[in-house]
Amino acid sequence: MPLPSREEARVLLEQHVTDDYQRYHARMVATALEGYAGQFGGDPELGFITGLLHDLDFERHPATHPRESLRWFADWGFPEELIHAVEAHAHGYNGFTTLPRTKLAAALLATDELCGLLYAYRKMNPVRYGEMKPASIRKKIKDTAFAAKIDRATIFTGCEHLGVPVDDHIANVIRFLAAFD
């Protein structure tokens, strides 16, 4: 199977992910990666599908994530760029050491944890994503007591490989998510 359609990817997400937050998070990351694909001249469909499926095995296999997903994606014949991006987004976890070598992989690494932080910020400050101020989010990144489980280092590593300063990355993701609300 080549890249699945959005509908096929949505069905896979629903089959493998039952947690409402994880599904919401997957849609956030998908939206942001679609935005980055457009910005860097990549394939928006590949960006969206990669974001939607990046945590497909996390709920059932957190201690080995994304090992199962990588096996499934290979078995299903998904594009190598998607497989690499999902593997690289686990850099530093569960024995994964692959660093991003594509814009898609770097964008996923930079965006995944930032989306979690934006979600937490919104829970405390009921504003639309597009109304968030990058400076306020930057302060929350520095405040390690806020959303303490968010790994800030992966945001910075992803931005470095993406070639986008952190402040610009925050502004980009806010802009990409403005229509998400």
Secondary structure, 3 states (H helix, E strand, C coil): CCCCCHHHHHHHHHHHCCCHHHHHHHHHHHHHHHHHHHHHCCCHHHHHHHHHHCCCCCCCCCCCCCHHHHHHHHHCCCCHHHHHHHHHCCCCCCCCCCCCCCHHHHHHHHHHHHHHHHHHHHHHCCCCHHHCCHHHHHHHHHCCCCCCCCCHHHHHHHHHHHCCCHHHHHHHHHHHHCCCC
